[in-house]
């Protein structure tokens, strides 16, 4: 239990000398009173004086030890995961509000259907490290990479159409997906870019070639998905993104086809992700503090009971 234990503030040990000096130089001085025949009480008070002395100094020493903050580093490791690191890039622009994408439930808009299918995909990829990027007029990281599918699905469920504006900054979203993945050390990184429209060049701050260079530099394989009718999204750009990064471009005109696309991507070869080591500080100051409080409480109680000054 005490292996590896150390003090955060070891210099506070010198406080003990302060108390010793105070014990020696700061004694209480009272007017002397003479009581005859007190010798018979002397012997009975010796043992109680020793006990009071022990309790007082035990309390002081334990209090100083508590102030020194005994602490221990406890290390733990996350189990290695046999998976890939994936950036899920989702279009949340105004065009995603169109209905009729799911033939079984025509009242649902595209974004609700996409969220449901992506949620199933997240649940199936239990060993993968996934993050979420959302884009419209601008893009942002809605969730950093995580193995916790519950947290990721909760964040996904709270996303709404227009959360990032009503237009489509397609190339900026790809660059944001690269930013999400570039700090990781996995040998297998992919981005799944889903959109139902063309890039709005007036608001897309990053050119396509720059975004592609960023993806190539980080060795990120991009799987672009265009949903809706073929004329609604720029299939040529999506194909270029796939060709340059080594991915595959897909098109889906219905919820069924989109489900099949994610099932194909789900068959991607998995690679080893190194386990991560962490450490946290465990503090033990409560134990000497507790002993100190008990000792000083007993000291005060017995001192008053015996009539010591």
C-alpha positions in Angstrom: 0.0 0.0 0.0 2.8 2.4 0.9 5.2 1.5 -2.0 5.9 4.5 -4.1 4.3 6.9 -1.5 5.9 10.4 -1.3 5.0 13.8 0.0 4.0 16.7 -2.2 5.3 19.3 0.3 8.2 17.6 2.2 9.6 20.9 3.4 6.7 21.4 5.8 8.4 18.8 8.0 10.3 21.7 9.4 7.1 22.8 11.1 7.9 20.3 13.8 10.8 22.4 14.9 8.5 25.4 15.3 6.3 23.4 17.7 9.3 22.2 19.6 10.5 25.7 20.0 7.1 26.9 21.0 6.9 24.1 23.6 10.2 25.2 25.1 9.9 29.0 24.9 6.1 29.6 25.1 5.1 28.0 28.3 2.0 29.4 30.1 3.0 31.5 33.1 0.5 31.8 36.0 0.8 33.2 39.5 2.1 30.5 41.9 -0.2 29.2 44.5 1.0 27.0 47.4 -1.0 24.0 48.4 0.4 21.9 51.3 0.2 18.1 51.3 0.2 17.8 47.5 2.8 15.1 47.3 0.3 12.3 47.5 -1.3 13.5 44.2 2.0 13.7 42.4 2.4 10.0 41.6 -1.1 9.6 40.2 -0.7 12.5 37.8 2.5 11.2 36.3 0.8 8.6 34.1 -1.9 11.0 32.9 0.8 13.6 32.1 2.6 11.1 29.9 -0.6 10.2 28.1 -1.4 13.9 27.5 2.1 14.5 26.2 1.8 11.5 23.8 -1.6 12.6 22.5 -0.5 16.1 22.0 2.6 15.3 20.0 0.9 12.5 18.1 -1.8 15.0 17.0 0.9 17.6 16.0 3.0 15.1 14.1 0.0 13.6 12.3 -1.2 17.1 11.4 2.1 18.0 9.9 2.2 14.8 7.9 -1.3 15.6 6.6 -0.1 19.1 5.5 2.8 17.5 3.7 0.2 15.7 1.5 1.2 12.1 1.2 0.5 11.0 -2.3 1.0 8.0 -4.6 1.1 7.7 -8.4 -1.1 4.8 -9.5 -0.7 3.8 -13.2 -3.2 2.0 -15.3 -3.5 1.1 -19.0 -6.3 1.0 -21.5 -6.5 -2.3 -23.3 -5.3 -2.1 -26.9 -8.0 -1.9 -29.5 -8.0 -3.8 -32.8 -9.6 -1.1 -34.9 -9.2 2.0 -36.9 -9.6 5.7 -36.1 -12.6 7.2 -37.9 -13.8 10.7 -38.4 -17.5 10.8 -39.2 -18.1 14.0 -41.2 -21.8 14.9 -41.5 -23.6 17.5 -43.6 -26.1 19.4 -41.4 -26.9 22.1 -44.0 -30.5 23.2 -44.8 -30.8 20.8 -47.8 -30.7 17.9 -45.3 -34.2 18.8 -44.3 -35.7 17.3 -47.4 -38.1 14.4 -46.8 -38.8 11.1 -48.7 -35.3 9.7 -48.4 -36.6 6.7 -46.4 -39.3 4.9 -48.3 -40.6 3.2 -45.2 -41.0 6.5 -43.4 -41.3 9.3 -45.9 -42.0 11.9 -43.2 -38.4 11.7 -41.9 -36.0 14.2 -43.2 -32.6 13.2 -44.6 -30.7 14.2 -41.5 -32.8 12.1 -39.2 -32.3 9.1 -41.4 -28.6 9.7 -41.6 -28.3 10.0 -37.8 -30.1 6.7 -37.3 -27.9 4.8 -39.8 -24.7 6.4 -38.5 -25.7 5.6 -34.9 -26.0 1.9 -36.0 -22.6 2.1 -37.6 -21.1 3.6 -34.4 -22.6 0.8 -32.3 -21.1 -1.9 -34.6 -17.6 -0.4 -34.5 -17.0 -1.3 -30.9 -13.2 -1.5 -31.2 -12.8 1.7 -33.2 -11.8 5.2 -32.0 -14.5 7.5 -33.6 -15.0 11.2 -33.7 -17.6 13.4 -35.1 -17.4 16.5 -37.4 -20.5 18.5 -38.4 -20.6 21.1 -41.1 -22.8 23.6 -42.9 -21.6 27.2 -43.5 -18.7 26.3 -41.2 -17.5 23.0 -39.6 -16.7 22.0 -36.1 -15.7 19.0 -34.1 -18.8 17.8 -32.3 -16.9 15.0 -30.5 -13.2 14.2 -30.2 -12.1 10.6 -30.8 -13.5 8.3 -28.3 -14.2 4.6 -27.8 -17.3 5.4 -25.8 -20.1 4.7 -28.2 -22.8 5.8 -25.7 -21.3 9.3 -25.5 -20.9 9.6 -29.2 -24.4 8.4 -29.9 -25.8 10.9 -27.4 -24.0 13.8 -29.0 -25.2 12.6 -32.4 -28.8 12.5 -31.3 -28.6 16.1 -30.2 -27.4 17.5 -33.5 -30.0 19.5 -35.6 -30.2 20.8 -39.1 -28.7 24.2 -39.4 -26.5 23.8 -36.3 -23.6 25.0 -38.4 -25.5 27.2 -40.9 -27.6 26.5 -43.9 -24.9 26.4 -46.7 -22.3 23.8 -47.5 -18.6 24.3 -46.7 -17.6 20.9 -48.0 -13.8 21.3 -48.3 -13.5 23.0 -45.0 -15.3 20.0 -43.4 -12.7 17.7 -44.9 -9.9 19.8 -43.5 -11.6 19.7 -40.1 -11.8 15.9 -40.3 -8.0 15.9 -40.9 -7.5 18.1 -37.9 -9.5 15.6 -35.8 -7.3 12.7 -36.9 -3.8 14.2 -37.3 -2.8 14.0 -33.7 -3.4 10.3 -33.4 -0.6 7.6 -33.9 -2.7 4.9 -35.5 -1.5 3.5 -38.9 -5.1 3.3 -40.0 -7.1 6.5 -40.3 -10.2 7.0 -42.3 -12.8 9.8 -42.8 -16.3 9.2 -43.9 -17.6 12.4 -45.6 -21.4 12.5 -46.1 -23.1 15.3 -48.0 -26.2 15.9 -50.2 -25.0 19.0 -52.0 -22.3 21.0 -53.8 -19.7 23.1 -52.0 -20.8 26.7 -51.6 -17.6 28.3 -52.9 -18.5 31.7 -51.6 -18.3 30.5 -48.0 -15.9 27.5 -48.3 -12.7 29.0 -46.8 -10.4 26.2 -47.8 -9.8 25.2 -51.5 -10.2 21.5 -52.4 -6.5 21.0 -53.3 -5.4 22.3 -49.9 -7.8 19.9 -48.1 -6.6 17.0 -50.2 -3.0 17.8 -49.5 -3.8 17.8 -45.8 -5.4 14.4 -46.0 -2.6 12.9 -48.1 0.0 14.3 -45.6 -1.7 12.6 -42.7 -2.3 9.4 -44.8 -6.1 9.6 -44.2 -8.2 7.5 -46.5 -11.5 9.3 -47.3 -14.8 7.6 -48.2 -17.1 10.3 -49.6 -20.8 9.6 -49.7 -23.3 11.6 -51.8 -26.9 11.1 -50.9 -30.0 12.1 -52.9 -30.5 12.1 -56.6 -27.2 12.1 -58.6 -27.6 15.7 -59.7 -28.0 17.0 -56.2 -24.3 16.4 -55.2 -21.0 16.8 -57.0 -20.2 13.2 -57.8 -17.0 14.3 -59.7 -15.5 16.1 -56.7 -16.4 13.2 -54.4 -14.7 10.8 -56.8 -11.6 13.0 -56.9 -11.4 13.0 -53.1 -11.6 9.2 -53.1 -9.0 8.8 -55.8 -6.5 11.2 -54.3 -6.8 9.7 -50.8 -7.1 6.1 -51.7 -10.7 5.7 -50.6 -13.9 4.8 -52.4 -16.7 7.2 -53.4 -20.3 6.1 -52.9 -23.8 7.4 -53.9 -27.0 6.6 -52.2 -30.5 7.6 -53.4 -32.4 6.0 -50.5 -32.0 5.0 -46.9 -31.6 1.4 -47.9 -28.7 2.2 -50.2 -27.1 4.3 -47.5 -27.3 1.5 -45.1 -25.6 -0.8 -47.6 -22.8 1.8 -48.0 -22.1 1.9 -44.3 -22.1 -1.9 -44.3 -19.5 -2.0 -47.0 -17.3 0.5 -45.1 -17.8 -1.6 -42.0 -15.7 -4.3 -43.7 -12.6 -2.1 -43.7 -9.5 -4.0 -42.6 -8.7 -3.3 -38.9 -5.3 -2.4 -37.6 -3.7 -2.4 -34.1 -4.0 0.7 -32.0 -1.5 0.9 -29.2 -2.7 0.8 -25.7 -2.5 4.1 -23.7 -1.0 4.4 -20.3 -2.3 6.9 -17.7 -1.6 7.7 -14.1 -3.5 9.5 -11.4 -2.6 10.8 -8.0 -4.1 9.1 -5.0 -4.0 11.2 -1.8 -3.5 9.7 1.7 -3.6 12.9 3.8 -7.0 11.9 5.2 -5.5 9.2 7.3 -2.9 11.2 9.3 -5.5 14.0 9.5 -8.0 11.7 11.1 -5.5 10.4 13.6 -4.5 14.0 14.4 -8.1 15.1 15.0 -8.8 12.1 17.3 -5.6 12.6 19.2 -6.2 16.3 19.8 -9.8 15.8 20.8 -8.8 13.2 23.4 -6.0 15.5 24.6 -8.4 18.3 25.1 -11.0 16.1 26.8 -8.6 14.4 29.2 -6.8 17.7 30.0 -10.0 19.3 31.0 -11.2 16.3 32.9 -8.0 16.1 35.0 -8.0 19.8 35.6 -4.7 20.4 33.9 -3.9 24.0 33.0 
